[in-house]
Amino acid sequence: MDSRTPLKNGYELVFSGADGGKRKFFVEDVLGYGASCIVYGGYYRNNHGRRKSVRIKECYPHKVFFASTFCRKLQNKNVGRCKTVL
């Protein structure tokens, strides 16, 4: 049974850039469903106000595993055992 609820048309996603600026993306419609994601058609406005089309992928991972190098870095910082994050 699929319990995923797609984002509604007009939904606004705001992301912070490395420069500290913010960029808004807007969802328009669902393009497709994958085993662990939903893909949307959407857009953002560039610095000149022009509309730019994008594809937005919303992931629904079943399980997330940290790479072993990341786990070693955590262990080196006295975080304790590295566990699988669900």
C-alpha positions as CSV (number, residue, x, y, z in Angstrom):
1,M,0.0,0.0,0.0
2,D,1.4,3.4,-1.0
3,S,1.0,5.9,1.9
4,R,2.9,8.7,0.2
5,T,1.0,12.0,-0.2
6,P,2.1,14.1,-3.1
7,L,2.8,17.8,-2.7
8,K,0.0,20.1,-4.0
9,N,0.2,22.3,-7.0
10,G,1.8,25.6,-5.9
11,Y,3.7,24.1,-3.0
12,E,6.7,26.3,-2.3
13,L,10.1,24.8,-1.4
14,V,12.8,27.2,-0.1
15,F,16.5,26.3,-0.1
16,S,19.5,28.2,1.2
17,G,22.4,28.6,-1.1
18,A,26.1,28.4,-0.1
19,D,26.2,32.2,-0.4
20,G,23.4,32.5,2.2
21,G,20.8,33.5,-0.4
22,K,17.5,31.7,-0.7
23,R,15.9,30.2,-3.8
24,K,12.2,29.3,-4.1
25,F,11.0,26.4,-6.1
26,F,7.3,25.8,-6.9
27,V,5.6,22.5,-7.5
28,E,3.3,22.3,-10.5
29,D,2.3,18.7,-11.0
30,V,3.3,15.1,-10.4
31,L,5.2,13.6,-13.3
32,G,5.7,10.1,-12.0
33,Y,6.1,7.7,-9.0
34,G,9.1,5.5,-8.5
35,A,9.7,2.8,-6.0
36,S,11.2,5.3,-3.5
37,C,10.4,8.7,-4.9
38,I,7.9,11.1,-6.5
39,V,9.0,13.3,-9.3
40,Y,7.3,16.7,-9.9
41,G,7.4,19.3,-12.6
42,G,8.1,22.7,-11.2
43,Y,9.9,26.0,-11.7
44,Y,11.9,28.8,-10.1
45,R,12.5,32.4,-11.1
46,N,16.1,33.4,-11.9
47,N,17.7,36.7,-11.0
48,H,16.0,38.4,-14.0
49,G,12.6,37.1,-13.1
50,R,12.5,34.5,-15.9
51,R,10.7,31.3,-15.2
52,K,13.0,28.2,-15.4
53,S,11.5,24.7,-15.5
54,V,12.9,22.1,-13.2
55,R,12.2,18.5,-12.1
56,I,12.0,18.0,-8.3
57,K,12.6,14.6,-6.8
58,E,11.1,13.8,-3.4
59,C,12.8,10.7,-1.9
60,Y,11.2,8.2,0.4
61,P,14.1,5.9,1.3
62,H,13.3,2.7,3.1
63,K,16.6,2.7,4.9
64,V,19.5,5.1,4.9
65,F,23.1,3.7,5.4
66,F,26.1,5.9,6.2
67,A,29.2,5.2,4.2
68,S,31.9,3.5,6.2
69,T,34.3,6.5,6.0
70,F,31.6,8.7,7.5
71,C,31.1,6.1,10.3
72,R,34.8,6.2,11.1
73,K,34.8,10.0,11.3
74,L,31.9,9.8,13.7
75,Q,33.6,7.2,15.8
76,N,36.8,9.3,15.9
77,K,34.8,12.2,17.3
78,N,33.7,10.0,20.3
79,V,30.1,9.7,19.1
80,G,30.0,6.0,19.9
81,R,29.0,3.2,17.7
82,C,27.9,4.0,14.1
83,K,24.4,2.7,13.6
84,T,22.1,2.3,10.6
85,V,19.7,5.2,10.5
86,L,16.1,4.3,9.6
